[in-house]
Amino acid sequence: MAIEIRCIEHLSSEQRQSLSLLYGPLIGKSSVCLYEFLGSIQNPIDLEDIYLLLNMNAAQFDKARNYLEQYHLIETYVHKEDMLIFLYAPLSPNKFLCHETYSRLYLACVGAKCFDKIKAMLHIDKTVSSLYTKVESPLDVSILDSWNESKEIAYEKVKPTIKQKYDFDFATLFKGMDRIFPVRFRTSENLDRIAEMAKIYGINAKDMRRYVQRSINPSTHVFDLDKLKDMVMRNRKAIEIGSDPYQMSPVKFLQNKQNGIPVVKSDQILIERLCKEFQFPIEVVNTLIEYTLQQTNQQFSRNYVEKVAASWVRLGVDSRKRALSIINQSPAGNKNDKNTEKVVLDEKFYTQKEEKSDTQIQQEMLELQKMLKEGKL
């Protein structure tokens, strides 16, 4: 099998420190060695030559490669007898130690004492004496004020194709928004955040366009992402369940689980953490929501949800199928209950809503009204 290696970017000294000192204990010496070796290859190489040069067998190579994939250091593509590997730079030490998942895994691996020593070793003092005055030269983007739709069309024809991280209808979002949401606001960071919020909170392109418009100050022409997120989180619009409910937005999935009652802010924040920091696909997040609700008598407890999520990260759960496999391998529910049976989540059908009495519905509505008045929703 021939392997082609493509390095996305060269490593800085900080990233090399991170690879050796932080990633190393988690992925092992063989994975670090493989990463360094792949980064030094400029021409396609035969897989058998890698086994020979690194003194590895097939099983050792696959294990080392899998670790690199789990920590997003490489992406692997296979076509017939060929393999294509993209190499990505490690996170900087500061970003690694602030990463919600990686830092926890590292602490569990090396212990608190070693964690503190490494943190102190990698700390760089970036403070500047008060005697200095910062000199700034902001980028002049005034030339883009005259940018119009025809120029955008011409640009689309010549710009390189970029792989989209999210499936979102940007064409609808941009329609008629040349002056309201000009090109200078359409940075990759802003567009990623918009598409990410749409996916997590179940906002379509038309509604998102309205929210984006309201997030721009008409006087200062500043785009406020925090204001946009606040409006998105307060969205109460229900969405229809598609053929696969586990592909719907997680916030709307939970809302549907609670008979259409809007999801409270704390639960929305927890769901967002599962998507962004634990980096679970949507179908895994929804499976996790359904599973934890069943295990806790319909309580969406942050501690329990994060405990299960962390275990799924360690077990490499990256699909609903894998999640169901993990669920059905271990006893479900309370470990003290010896008669508890395994919970098997339905692969095809969505859990049916339970009928509630008029008294229960009225009580829930009163509680919701109280929470709305107190600003808890």
Buried (B, 14 or more C-beta within 10 A) or exposed (E): EEBBBEBEEEBEEBBEBBBBBBBEBBBBEBBBBBBEBBBEBEEEBEBEEBBEEBEBEEEBBEBBBBBBBBBEBBBEEEEEEEBBBBBBBBBBBBBBBEBBBBBBBBBEEBEEEEBEEBEEEBEEEEEEEEEEEEEEEEEEEEEEEEBEEEEEEEEEEEEEEEEEEBEBBBEBBBEEBBEBBBBBBBEEEBBBBBBBBBBBBBBBBEBBBEBBBEBBEEEEEEBEBEBBBEBBBEBEEEBEEEEEBBEBBBBBBBBBBBEEBBBBBEBBEBBBBBBEBBBBBBBBBBBBBBBBBBBBEEEBEEEEBBEBBBEBBEEEBBBBEBBBEBBEEEEBBEEEEEEEEEBEBEEEEBEEEEEEEEEEEEEBEEEBEEBEEEEEB
